[in-house]
Amino acid sequence: MTTRSQKTTTMDSKQDVTPCEHYRIGSHLSTSGALRAAIDEAVSLRLGAVQLFTRNQRQWNAKPLTHEELSEFAAARRGTLFEDGTRIVSHNSYLVNLASPDADNRAKSIACERAELERCELLGVMTSVSHPGAHLAGTTGVARKPKDPNDLDCEPSADELDGLKRIAQSIDTIHRDLAGYKVRIALETTTGSGTNLGYAFHHLGRIRDMVKEPERLAFCIDTCHVFAAGYDCSTAANAGAVLQRFDAEAGLAHVVAIHVNDSEAPFASRKDRHAHIGLGLCGEAWLRAVLRHPAFAPIAKVLETEKGLAPDGRAWDVVNSAQLAQWASVQVK
């Protein structure tokens, strides 16, 4: 493991910043064994951003953070680029569904999300990514068929609108309970699988319009999800138009994190299947457009791709992040 002195020397050198560090490109890294492990690995790999789970994402309850955990996490960040809280992103529990029509499940989801934000505030993590939620066909009991494409232009259905309202109400409850907190929920774009909301940009914009403290709510764009949802980003012009549309319907100024993933699943498939960068179907034009957009320069851009070693023996995180950094730094011809 990299020592404390090694980390400080590496990251404090202003003349020795890697492209990944410069462009704030990183990955979701493991906290197995210790929360600080994700920071230590990001520093060791010379990444410029990191996403982590602050707890077991598949359990409703988590043990409170100890003083030792908080101290060690702070120590891991000190003297590194990760002292800047904008480079660290948490991802909330997969169990949370703020759109659930079941009152008990929604109450558990609110409590779980509240606890995640409390942990982030203690850790100094300013962004917590959250899937918006699934309406579960709560009103009509009718769900779309898996192969039905997303209609990205129409108004939300009755079930969808009810779900969007429940999300906004749930977030209002959390904001009221956590008055004065700096950490923000960043609602993530989705593929629209099942009854998941957030596949249309205007879903996110509508939620933000409905909450009582919109300045506390932000967004996360997932490049794979946008592609699989059915937004045509096949050329540089189309990719630029997609980002303009997001700006018009949700607001690029409210994006505080990017998930930079390629897609194994086809365009408009509504399937969430991440692929290594350049080996999927998203296309270089789309990923370049996101990486080079000036609105995203100051925010974390993290991979959520498979771990392990690439054919050349390097860690996939190193290979993928290096490819992203190259595309971020080279103008499209």
PLY file of the C-alpha trace (Angstrom):
ply
format ascii 1.0
element vertex 333
property float x
property float y
property float z
element edge 332
property int vertex1
property int vertex2
end_header
0.00 0.00 0.00
1.22 3.52 -0.73
2.57 5.18 2.38
1.34 8.49 3.76
4.55 10.29 2.79
4.54 8.81 -0.71
0.95 9.98 -1.28
1.64 13.52 -0.13
4.75 13.86 -2.29
3.00 12.47 -5.35
-0.13 14.56 -5.17
1.38 17.82 -3.97
3.68 18.08 -6.97
2.01 20.64 -9.20
4.41 19.82 -12.05
3.57 16.13 -11.94
-0.18 15.93 -12.46
-1.36 13.08 -14.69
-4.00 13.66 -17.41
-6.50 11.66 -15.33
-5.84 13.88 -12.32
-6.11 17.01 -14.44
-9.41 16.01 -16.07
-10.84 14.58 -12.83
-11.23 11.11 -14.31
-11.39 8.12 -11.98
-13.37 5.05 -11.04
-15.64 3.44 -8.48
-13.22 1.76 -6.08
-13.62 -0.71 -3.25
-13.80 0.19 0.42
-13.30 -3.42 1.46
-11.45 -3.51 4.75
-11.56 0.26 5.29
-13.32 3.31 3.92
-9.98 4.94 3.22
-9.03 2.05 0.90
-10.81 3.71 -2.04
-8.84 6.95 -1.54
-5.56 5.05 -1.12
-6.12 3.12 -4.35
-7.16 6.22 -6.31
-3.95 7.96 -5.20
-1.87 4.88 -6.01
-3.36 4.65 -9.53
-2.96 8.41 -10.06
-6.68 8.89 -10.72
-8.39 12.25 -10.51
-11.74 11.21 -9.03
-13.26 8.36 -7.07
-16.69 6.95 -6.32
-17.31 4.70 -3.34
-19.91 3.02 -1.19
-19.84 4.32 2.36
-21.58 1.11 3.52
-22.90 -2.24 2.28
-25.20 -1.12 -0.53
-27.36 -4.26 -0.33
-28.41 -3.85 3.30
-30.91 -1.44 4.78
-28.99 -0.73 7.96
-25.36 0.11 8.58
-23.21 0.51 11.65
-22.49 4.14 12.57
-19.16 5.50 11.41
-16.54 5.35 14.15
-14.20 8.16 15.13
-11.32 6.02 13.87
-12.95 5.55 10.43
-13.57 9.27 10.10
-10.02 10.12 11.18
-8.47 7.59 8.80
-10.60 8.80 5.88
-9.58 12.39 6.56
-5.92 11.35 6.86
-6.07 9.50 3.52
-7.33 12.67 1.81
-4.96 15.10 3.51
-2.17 16.38 1.28
-3.74 14.86 -1.85
-5.98 16.14 -4.62
-8.83 14.43 -2.76
-8.83 17.15 -0.16
-11.06 18.77 -2.78
-14.45 17.29 -1.94
-15.67 17.66 -5.52
-13.45 14.75 -6.57
-15.19 12.22 -4.29
-18.67 10.84 -4.97
-20.70 8.34 -2.99
-23.32 6.01 -4.45
-26.31 5.27 -2.27
-27.83 1.86 -1.55
-29.42 -0.04 -4.42
-32.36 -0.78 -2.12
-33.55 2.83 -2.01
-36.72 3.57 -4.01
-38.01 7.06 -3.28
-40.77 6.55 -5.87
-42.25 3.44 -4.27
-46.07 3.46 -3.99
-45.77 1.30 -0.86
-45.68 3.62 2.15
-43.61 1.27 4.31
-41.01 0.70 1.61
-40.80 4.39 0.86
-40.33 5.18 4.56
-37.46 2.66 4.71
-35.99 4.20 1.56
-36.16 7.69 3.01
-34.48 6.52 6.22
-31.76 4.72 4.25
-31.12 7.75 2.04
-31.08 10.06 5.06
-28.50 7.83 6.76
-26.33 7.86 3.61
-26.34 11.65 3.49
-25.48 11.80 7.19
-22.47 9.58 6.54
-21.40 11.70 3.57
-21.64 14.90 5.61
-19.39 13.41 8.31
-16.89 12.20 5.71
-16.82 15.48 3.80
-18.27 13.91 0.64
-20.38 16.55 -1.07
-22.20 14.41 -3.68
-24.28 11.25 -3.25
-25.53 9.68 -6.48
-28.98 8.15 -6.34
-31.17 6.35 -8.84
-34.43 8.33 -8.98
-36.65 5.31 -8.32
-39.26 3.04 -9.90
-43.00 3.74 -9.82
-43.81 -0.02 -9.90
-47.04 0.63 -11.84
-48.56 1.70 -8.56
-51.74 3.31 -9.89
-52.72 1.37 -12.99
-50.82 -1.85 -12.38
-49.70 -1.74 -16.01
-45.99 -1.75 -16.82
-44.35 -1.37 -20.21
-43.08 -4.46 -21.96
-39.28 -4.87 -21.82
-38.92 -4.25 -25.57
-41.13 -1.17 -25.67
-38.91 1.80 -26.51
-38.76 4.88 -24.33
-40.80 7.80 -25.57
-38.46 10.65 -24.72
-40.80 13.38 -25.91
-44.19 12.61 -24.38
-45.51 13.80 -21.06
-45.10 11.34 -18.16
-47.84 8.73 -17.84
-50.12 8.83 -14.81
-47.98 6.22 -13.04
-44.79 8.07 -13.92
-46.13 11.42 -12.76
-47.25 9.90 -9.46
-43.77 8.39 -9.05
-42.05 11.68 -9.82
-44.23 13.42 -7.22
-43.35 10.77 -4.61
-39.63 11.27 -5.33
-39.95 15.03 -4.85
-41.94 14.57 -1.64
-39.40 12.06 -0.33
-36.52 14.42 -1.07
-38.40 17.26 0.66
-38.70 15.08 3.77
-34.97 14.32 3.70
-34.04 17.96 3.16
-36.27 19.03 6.04
-34.69 16.43 8.33
-31.16 17.43 7.31
-31.44 21.21 7.32
-28.12 22.93 6.74
-26.36 19.93 5.22
-23.90 20.63 2.40
-24.04 17.20 0.72
-26.40 17.02 -2.25
-28.34 14.15 -3.79
-27.42 13.75 -7.47
-30.23 11.99 -9.32
-28.83 9.75 -12.05
-30.05 9.31 -15.60
-31.38 5.77 -16.17
-32.03 3.43 -19.07
-35.76 3.18 -18.32
-35.66 -0.53 -17.54
-38.75 -1.87 -15.81
-40.65 1.06 -14.34
-37.55 3.11 -13.51
-37.93 6.85 -13.81
-35.24 9.27 -14.95
-34.75 7.84 -18.44
-36.12 11.08 -19.91
-34.21 14.24 -19.08
-37.45 16.07 -18.39
-38.19 13.61 -15.55
-35.17 15.00 -13.69
-36.08 18.57 -14.49
-39.62 18.04 -13.27
-38.44 16.57 -9.95
-36.15 19.55 -9.38
-38.99 21.92 -10.22
-41.21 20.21 -7.64
-38.85 20.08 -4.65
-39.00 22.94 -2.16
-35.21 23.41 -2.00
-34.05 22.84 -5.59
-30.61 24.30 -4.87
-29.91 21.17 -2.79
-30.69 18.75 -5.63
-28.26 17.91 -8.42
-27.84 15.42 -11.27
-25.46 12.70 -12.49
-25.26 11.83 -16.20
-24.42 8.21 -17.04
-23.21 7.97 -20.65
-24.22 4.31 -21.01
-27.68 4.96 -19.63
-28.34 7.93 -21.92
-27.34 5.85 -24.95
-29.42 2.84 -23.88
-32.39 5.09 -23.09
-32.55 6.09 -26.74
-30.83 9.47 -27.08
-29.03 9.54 -30.44
-25.42 10.51 -29.76
-23.93 8.71 -32.77
-22.13 11.73 -34.23
-20.44 14.79 -32.77
-23.37 16.94 -33.88
-25.93 14.57 -32.38
-23.97 14.25 -29.14
-23.82 18.01 -28.83
-27.56 18.21 -29.44
-28.20 15.64 -26.68
-26.28 17.76 -24.19
-28.17 20.86 -25.35
-31.40 18.98 -24.78
-30.33 17.99 -21.28
-29.55 21.63 -20.61
-32.99 22.71 -21.80
-34.91 20.02 -19.90
-32.87 19.54 -16.71
-29.93 21.95 -16.69
-26.25 21.20 -17.27
-25.40 23.63 -14.47
-26.93 21.17 -12.00
-24.75 18.20 -13.07
-22.19 17.47 -10.34
-20.97 14.00 -11.39
-20.57 11.94 -14.55
-20.56 8.17 -14.89
-18.42 7.59 -17.97
-19.31 4.10 -19.14
-19.48 2.46 -22.55
-22.48 0.25 -23.35
-22.52 -3.46 -24.08
-26.25 -3.27 -24.82
-27.57 -1.80 -28.09
-28.88 1.70 -28.62
-32.34 2.31 -27.12
-32.33 -1.21 -25.60
-33.28 0.03 -22.10
-30.61 -2.36 -20.78
-27.95 -1.33 -18.28
-24.83 -3.20 -19.42
-21.54 -1.36 -18.97
-18.57 -2.06 -21.25
-14.92 -1.07 -21.22
-14.20 2.24 -22.90
-14.01 1.93 -26.67
-15.12 -1.71 -26.61
-18.84 -0.95 -26.39
-21.43 0.66 -28.62
-21.73 4.22 -27.29
-19.24 5.57 -29.81
-16.26 7.85 -29.42
-18.21 10.97 -30.42
-20.56 10.73 -27.43
-17.87 10.11 -24.84
-15.67 12.86 -26.29
-18.57 15.33 -26.20
-19.16 14.65 -22.51
-15.48 14.67 -21.54
-14.78 17.93 -23.36
-17.88 19.90 -22.37
-16.75 22.97 -20.39
-19.64 22.64 -17.92
-18.17 19.33 -16.74
-14.54 20.44 -16.33
-14.76 20.90 -12.52
-16.69 17.73 -11.68
-15.84 14.08 -11.04
-16.00 11.67 -13.99
-15.97 8.07 -12.79
-15.93 4.66 -14.42
-18.25 1.86 -13.31
-16.70 -0.83 -15.45
-15.50 -4.36 -14.69
-12.33 -4.75 -12.65
-9.41 -7.08 -13.35
-6.52 -7.00 -15.79
-6.63 -5.96 -19.44
-4.86 -8.10 -22.08
-1.72 -5.95 -21.72
-1.53 -6.79 -18.00
-2.56 -3.36 -16.73
-5.58 -2.88 -14.48
-8.70 -2.15 -16.47
-9.24 1.02 -14.43
-5.86 2.31 -15.62
-6.56 1.37 -19.25
-10.07 2.83 -19.30
-9.15 6.03 -17.49
-6.14 6.57 -19.76
-8.36 6.24 -22.83
-10.83 8.73 -21.40
-8.04 11.17 -20.57
-6.75 10.93 -24.14
-10.19 11.66 -25.57
-10.64 14.53 -23.11
-7.40 16.17 -24.19
-7.38 15.74 -27.98
-9.58 17.86 -30.21
-11.97 16.07 -32.58
-10.63 16.38 -36.13
0 1
1 2
2 3
3 4
4 5
5 6
6 7
7 8
8 9
9 10
10 11
11 12
12 13
13 14
14 15
15 16
16 17
17 18
18 19
19 20
20 21
21 22
22 23
23 24
24 25
25 26
26 27
27 28
28 29
29 30
30 31
31 32
32 33
33 34
34 35
35 36
36 37
37 38
38 39
39 40
40 41
41 42
42 43
43 44
44 45
45 46
46 47
47 48
48 49
49 50
50 51
51 52
52 53
53 54
54 55
55 56
56 57
57 58
58 59
59 60
60 61
61 62
62 63
63 64
64 65
65 66
66 67
67 68
68 69
69 70
70 71
71 72
72 73
73 74
74 75
75 76
76 77
77 78
78 79
79 80
80 81
81 82
82 83
83 84
84 85
85 86
86 87
87 88
88 89
89 90
90 91
91 92
92 93
93 94
94 95
95 96
96 97
97 98
98 99
99 100
100 101
101 102
102 103
103 104
104 105
105 106
106 107
107 108
108 109
109 110
110 111
111 112
112 113
113 114
114 115
115 116
116 117
117 118
118 119
119 120
120 121
121 122
122 123
123 124
124 125
125 126
126 127
127 128
128 129
129 130
130 131
131 132
132 133
133 134
134 135
135 136
136 137
137 138
138 139
139 140
140 141
141 142
142 143
143 144
144 145
145 146
146 147
147 148
148 149
149 150
150 151
151 152
152 153
153 154
154 155
155 156
156 157
157 158
158 159
159 160
160 161
161 162
162 163
163 164
164 165
165 166
166 167
167 168
168 169
169 170
170 171
171 172
172 173
173 174
174 175
175 176
176 177
177 178
178 179
179 180
180 181
181 182
182 183
183 184
184 185
185 186
186 187
187 188
188 189
189 190
190 191
191 192
192 193
193 194
194 195
195 196
196 197
197 198
198 199
199 200
200 201
201 202
202 203
203 204
204 205
205 206
206 207
207 208
208 209
209 210
210 211
211 212
212 213
213 214
214 215
215 216
216 217
217 218
218 219
219 220
220 221
221 222
222 223
223 224
224 225
225 226
226 227
227 228
228 229
229 230
230 231
231 232
232 233
233 234
234 235
235 236
236 237
237 238
238 239
239 240
240 241
241 242
242 243
243 244
244 245
245 246
246 247
247 248
248 249
249 250
250 251
251 252
252 253
253 254
254 255
255 256
256 257
257 258
258 259
259 260
260 261
261 262
262 263
263 264
264 265
265 266
266 267
267 268
268 269
269 270
270 271
271 272
272 273
273 274
274 275
275 276
276 277
277 278
278 279
279 280
280 281
281 282
282 283
283 284
284 285
285 286
286 287
287 288
288 289
289 290
290 291
291 292
292 293
293 294
294 295
295 296
296 297
297 298
298 299
299 300
300 301
301 302
302 303
303 304
304 305
305 306
306 307
307 308
308 309
309 310
310 311
311 312
312 313
313 314
314 315
315 316
316 317
317 318
318 319
319 320
320 321
321 322
322 323
323 324
324 325
325 326
326 327
327 328
328 329
329 330
330 331
331 332
